[in-house]
């Protein structure tokens, strides 16, 4: 029993004194990091328990058409009499899921290519050139074209967004790898006979994981904004309830009839969620690079 307590205390001490423990302590001292975390926790809890607590279905007519906010319908109803708040609650799932999947895919791809470009100088030029092409390519027209050609296949849109998001993460990770690979402990690993891929797996990737996670968090906000904007333009299936599809139908009816409540709830939700991801992402960046602190 005593040995287990000793092992537990040593693990806790090693975390506090380790790289991630130090980053966590710096990160959690920032007010905007706490605010962003609380906002995300609120929306994730709402996403889980909201459908069970709120009585209306987003697809069912539950009241009169174009009704302003009331006790029965907190954010009013749309042009068909569907409850707006229920649409916002249910619409959070596809919007957040698509944003997180796109950002995760882009970050993983950027991590792999950034590590390869930073460690192997022979392919650095080719990967850097590819990232320059992707960054300068007009992404929004490409996504609109894909969405119009294949409106029922949302996976293609997410895949295209992954291919658009990776270069920024790859550049940041490549710069970090260029710094790490010349450090004494990497040179010592090479001298001991450790191969390149083993060094990448055991040393380089753990060193850049924190910065990759920061870029992932920032990319979620970017992905959500892009996806909502595309759905607002009519890309994808407007029959699936999401934050973007709410805006799509609102611009068909609410903007002309003055039904301000129809866009209030999704607008606030998108603003809060993207701002929360941005606050957490920037706080992580500052925790890893104190020179960014103003």
Long-range contacts (C-beta under 8 A, 24 or more apart in sequence): 19-210, 20-210, 23-210, 23-284, 23-287, 23-288, 26-286, 26-287, 27-283, 27-284, 27-287, 30-283, 30-286, 30-287, 32-279, 32-282, 32-283, 33-279, 33-280, 33-283, 33-284, 35-276, 35-279, 36-275, 36-276, 36-277, 36-278, 36-279, 36-280, 36-283, 37-276, 37-280, 39-272, 39-273, 39-275, 39-276, 40-273, 40-276, 40-277, 40-280, 43-92, 43-96, 43-269, 43-272, 43-273, 43-276, 46-89, 46-92, 47-89, 47-92, 47-93, 47-96, 50-89, 50-90, 50-92, 51-89, 51-90, 54-85, 54-86, 54-89, 56-82, 56-83, 56-85, 56-86, 57-86, 58-82, 58-83, 58-86, 58-87, 58-89, 58-90, 58-91, 58-241, 59-241, 62-86, 66-257, 66-259, 68-259, 68-261, 69-261, 75-261, 75-262, 75-264, 75-265, 76-259, 76-261, 76-262, 78-249, 78-250, 78-253, 78-254, 78-259, 78-262, 79-249, 79-253, 79-254, 79-257, 79-259, 84-246, 84-261, 84-262, 84-265, 85-265, 87-241, 87-246, 87-266, 88-243, 88-246, 88-265, 88-266, 88-269, 90-241, 91-241, 91-242, 91-243, 91-245, 91-246, 91-266, 92-243, 92-269, 94-240, 94-241, 94-242, 95-224, 95-227, 95-228, 95-242, 95-243, 95-244, 95-270, 96-224, 96-273, 98-154, 98-158, 98-223, 98-224, 98-227, 98-242, 99-220, 99-221, 99-223, 99-224, 99-227, 100-220, 100-223, 101-158, 102-158, 102-161, 102-162, 102-165, 102-219, 102-223, 102-227, 103-165, 103-216, 103-217, 103-219, 103-220, 103-222, 103-223, 104-216, 105-158, 105-159, 105-162, 105-165, 106-161, 106-162, 106-163, 106-164, 106-165, 106-166, 106-169, 106-219, 106-223, 107-165, 107-166, 107-169, 107-212, 107-213, 107-215, 107-216, 107-219, 109-162, 109-163, 109-166, 109-169, 109-170, 110-165, 110-166, 110-167, 110-168, 110-169, 110-170, 110-172, 110-173, 110-212, 110-215, 111-169, 111-170, 111-173, 111-205, 111-208, 111-212, 113-166, 113-170, 114-169, 114-170, 114-171, 114-172, 114-173, 114-174, 114-176, 114-177, 114-208, 115-173, 115-174, 115-177, 115-200, 115-204, 115-205, 115-208, 117-170, 117-174, 117-177, 118-173, 118-174, 118-175, 118-176, 118-177, 118-178, 118-181, 118-204, 119-177, 119-181, 119-196, 119-199, 119-200, 119-204, 120-196, 124-174, 127-170, 127-174, 128-171, 128-174, 130-167, 131-166, 131-167, 131-170, 131-171, 132-167, 134-163, 134-164, 134-166, 134-167, 135-167, 135-168, 137-164, 139-164, 139-226, 140-226, 140-229, 140-230, 143-226, 143-230, 143-235, 144-230, 144-233, 144-235, 147-230, 147-235, 147-236, 148-235, 151-235, 151-236, 151-237, 152-237, 154-236, 154-237, 157-227, 157-230, 157-235, 157-236, 161-223, 161-226, 161-227, 165-219, 165-222, 165-223, 168-215, 168-219, 169-212, 169-215, 169-216, 169-219, 172-211, 172-215, 173-208, 173-211, 173-212, 173-215, 176-207, 176-208, 176-211, 177-204, 177-207, 177-208, 180-204, 180-207, 180-208, 210-284, 210-288, 211-285, 211-288, 213-284, 214-281, 214-284, 214-285, 214-288, 215-281, 217-277, 217-280, 217-281, 217-284, 218-277, 218-278, 218-281, 218-282, 218-285, 220-277, 221-273, 221-274, 221-275, 221-277, 221-278, 221-281, 224-270, 224-273, 224-274, 224-277, 225-270, 225-274, 228-270, 243-269, 243-270
